[in-house]
Amino acid sequence: MLNALIVVFRESLEAMLVIGVLLAWIARQPEPATLMRGLWLGVAAGIALALALGFATFAAQSQLAGEALEKFQVGMVLFAAALIVQMVLWMHRHGRHMKQELEAQAGRAVGALGIGAVAALAVAREGAETVIFLYGLGLESGGGDRAALLAAGLAGFALAAATGALVARGARFLSYRTLFAASEILLLVIASSLLTAGVDRMIGLDWLPPLLDPVWDSSALLDDGSGAGRLLADFAGYRARPSASLLIAYAAFWAYALWRLGRSASTAAH
Amino acid sequence: MLRAPFVHAVFVMALWFGLGWAVPAQAQTAATEPLVFSVVIKDGRILPARLEVPAGRKLKLAVKNEGPGPSEFENLSLRVEKVLAPGASSFLVIHPLKPGTYRFIDEFHPTTAEMLLIAQ
């Protein structure tokens, strides 16, 4: 039962981080209501997608169906990473003009759609595993255990919510301005972790060669399997033993994202 | 805004697939047929509990989950994981390993399920 609590806690905390960053950004916008609705609709869609993915995993008994599902998941994380980059560029490009942009209904609709889609993908990714795990354990256990399982899952979720609230409260000591500035970078960091997850999956499927593997081993310094290293691995794509392919992808991602950010900043200045 | 994500997705895809093709020579040498080992997950245990494999060879683990529950077969340091519904089977490719012991677990049954992959 402790395991159920831990799994639910970890997965929901990750999804909440993404939602929290988006909330921090929305809070600074002039017309937050539409964006807020987009966010929560996205969260709801994400939960539905997580349920669908979870049950598809149970249904996918054949190797072929399993492979199709795997491809879908790789596509989903890579698409989410690309979408986040696009979102950040959009936020950045409009920077100063965001106020006018969001006062126009079309601007708000685009913003709400983007925010909703990012939230949906984040929730779906984290939620699918939780669904599989809880549903499977529910099948394994009898009636009385099922209630305990549900309680453990809910406790995990509540703990994650409490942790999220604490982090948000702590972050309030930073100014909103700092939070707002950090939200773009945080979103890019999250996108980079999605990308590394996708690359790792593709290496495991043998679609991508790892090239040199590992390039270094920093697991003695900071292990990516537990504690702070695990957190960094999940949120920022840290790897104690990265393959060369992963490093190339990571470097290409940041070079591309920062180049586009720089470019959009300079065009905005004209 | 609507078109741009697709442009990005295409860019990202093109990059990865391009990467894959850009290095065929090296990929070919590493891709000499992988050695296949089968792994069965059953009643919250991974069988065999100890798997000896040659180091420096590409491996393919054919994993089957015989249930009753789902499992998440994984090794964090090798960054491989596979979620399997009961009754489902799949595979994992492990690229050439340095000699050493690699501990695989079923994250859904962390107290009972363990497999040590020993590369030598």
Interface residues (C-beta under 8 A of the other chain):
Chain A: N3 V7 T57 F58 A59 A60 Q61 Q63 G66 E67 E70 L78 F79 A81 A82 L83 V85 Q86 L89 W90 V110 L113 G114 E129 I132 F133 Y135 G136 L137 L139 E140 L195 V199 D200 M202 I203 G204 L205 D206 W207 L208 P209 P210 L211 D213 S219 D223 D224 G225 R230 A233 R239 A240 R241 S243 S245 I248 A249 A252 Y256
Chain B: M1 L2 A4 P5 H8 A9 F11 V12 M13 L15 W16 L19 G20 V23 Q26 A27 A30 A31 P34 P68 G69 P70 E72 L76 S77 L78 R79 V80 E81 K82 V83 A85 P86 G87 A88 S89 S90 L92 V93 H95 P96 E107 F108 H109 P110 T111
